[in-house]
Amino acid sequence: MTHATAVVRRIGRGLALAGLVLGGLALGSALPLGAAGQAQQAQQAQEEPLVVVYSARHYGYMEPVFRRFKEETGIEVRFTFGTDAELRERLKAEGRFTPADVYLGVDAGSLWLAAQEGLLQPLDSPVLRRNVPEQFRDPEGRWYGLTLRLRTIVHSKERVSPDELSTYEALADPRWRGRLCLRPASHVYTQSLVAGLIAAHGVEQAETIVRGWVANTPPGNFINSDTRLAQTVAAGGCDVSIISHYYLARLLREDKGFPVGLFWANQGAGERGVHANISGAGLVTWAPHPQNARRLLEWLSEGTGQRLFADGNWEYPVNPEVEPHPFLIETFGVPRVDPIPVWRYGELQRAAIELLNRVGYP
Ligand SMILES: [Fe+2]
């Protein structure tokens, strides 16, 4: 975004003096500037040192990340927290009066929706394009993945041996009758997982697989928390579940002896790899501080930003130049990831929800 459009946005927001600033810029572009004039222009182009983030990511450990960003750039980060859906509603209601610069979402399906709804604007950044693999960002630059969360199979170490496990699809087999627990259909993590199945197999075959999962899961075992799913496996309420890896990482950090193992799904020859999702961010359409927002997103996509942001929640860095935390490498290793572009979870979200409804998935 150019400085002039930033100024125009401020006028749209009804800020005082905006007309005066615009007048100054117009004059500046028409006449040669002296040193004082150039300094003045630079001053005018500068945003106040603030960036406002609407964040659906509220896992602790965010503070050190943004304290460090402020130390390095002088830009303060302010947060409003909520669920993905709440924050999108809020952005819609506030429109051009929103204080938000950045929308931080915890699922590609949610970021895709925010972009579809016109809440995010394209951010053309060579830095972000270099740091974030194509698979993990919007083709139009409206959002970029920043960390990877891998949704995979977890199992009781006492009642299930890893060689009984192979793929998501195989959990539809009747041998697992009564032994699964799963996240409900209303959660976007479930919808994206099923969107991945549809992308891999088509709707019909995906439906057969999901029907098998539902048949294997007692009605009381649809639990709307990945942490509680893992704890239910540990407590004997079920033997196998599908959760995002960082929830188990947290539980294992607290208790090394937690009796639940992680199994990377779909790693066999010819199989597509484990289901990867992102947490990521986009520039809000009406952002009052678009330059600071860009700086924050770029900073988060490399070096210290990646390190702190990923490690704070035991996620895998999206930037392939940044190594996963040693704890992740030692405990879980680094699996092969499904190469599907994650925006397809958004594109297939409606089909996934319809499928889940059809099979009576709770
Ligand atoms: Fe989560």
Boltz pocket constraint, residues with backbone or C-beta under 6 A from the ligand:
constraints:
  - pocket:
      binder: B
      contacts: [[A, 106], [A, 244]]
      max_distance: 6.0
